[in-house]
Amino acid sequence: MSFIAGRLSAIAPAETMEMAAKAAVLRRQGLDVISLSQGEPDFDTPEHIQQAALRAMRDGKTRYTEAAGVLPLREAVAAKMQADHGLAYGPDDISVTAGAKQAIFNAFLATLNPGDEVVVPAPCWVSYPEIVKLTGGTPIVVECPREAGFKLTPAQLEASITPRTKWLMLNSPSNPTGAVYSRAELGALGDVLRRHPQVWVLTDDIYGKLVYGSEPFANILQVLAELQPRTLVVNGVSKVYCMTGWRIGYAAGPRELIKAMNLVQGQSTNNANAIAQFAAVEALTGDQSCIDTFRFAFRERRDFIVDALRKVPGLEVDLPDGAFYAYVSCRALMGRQTPSGQTLSSDREFVPYLLDEAQVGVVSGTGFLHSPYFRVSYAAGIAQLGEAARRIARAVEALR
Ligand code: PLP
């Protein structure tokens, strides 16, 4: 019998991180690899946030904090919830975590009993189903095709709910597709949820500030406030303030759930990094103009990469409304042969081919539970994106 616990047997490693690691190995071998696989901005953390961290260190804010997070940060999150979404939360309704990922983990560990189901619309972020499995639940993956904008329909939601359903995961703008739910779409999903009062909603708003379409971002609570007693809002500073390595996320929700999440955290990491928490206070309360700068840059890059990839015969991609990802269909390339004689039968074969042949790292749709696609992260400079698109085009052209 293996020494490793049985609960890990069905857990897949994050494909996004695996691809980034493979690209790093090739780079160390001296190859000129362009990695568009990592879900993180290429910008530095803004200077005023870095300075806040230095001040925190010098002021001795280097000790354990409350499991829930330092009060100034929870107050800042509460103020942001009010200002951005018109949602009322007090500091005791907020839990600060080591990244949004840990907020999701804590919420599921605190609530899922064996056999409890979580509805996960796919394509979805690689970690959702794995976190559900790790914490003892059962992910119910619902495939949302490109024709439906990669979004869950009310009929699909209705059909996926059973007496064991505990949570619905919503992620808008979405990783990996960039799809953004409109207020009308959220309202229609809310109508279904009204009929199923046992189902809670976890809305992952981490890309909420990175929306490029005409309709501004809204989460389901802004459309249907009555869901607040059974909704957990998850967010963080990683993506919007370019702070992925600082590891600060947070969740706002009903106090009983937040308390249970704090209990989990108190017996695991204890608290998110103290210095990073004070840096996050500055991120949320300081100068916000950096967000516009980043959003403008991402929008320009989105237009550029989508245009470039659409010119490659065999690839198809829709203009994403948010986040910094494009989800590209490579369906037309299936069945073609690589110069070394391999017949491509899935995105899982096409993506390594791109890395070996073109030295471009992307992530296969298999990891996001919707194939045959691949995800391009366009959080990279225009020059790099241009070179990546040229290489992808050459690699596709070389297929027979
Ligand atoms: N949620 C989504 C949809 C993501 O794409 C990511 C990161 O890729 C996270 C959450 C995790 O964010 P954090 O770095 O704050 O843990």
Boltz pocket constraint, residues with backbone or C-beta under 6 A from the ligand:
constraints:
  - pocket:
      binder: B
      contacts: [[A, 39], [A, 98], [A, 99], [A, 100], [A, 101], [A, 102], [A, 125], [A, 171], [A, 173], [A, 174], [A, 175], [A, 204], [A, 206], [A, 235], [A, 236], [A, 237], [A, 238], [A, 244], [A, 248], [A, 249]]
      max_distance: 6.0
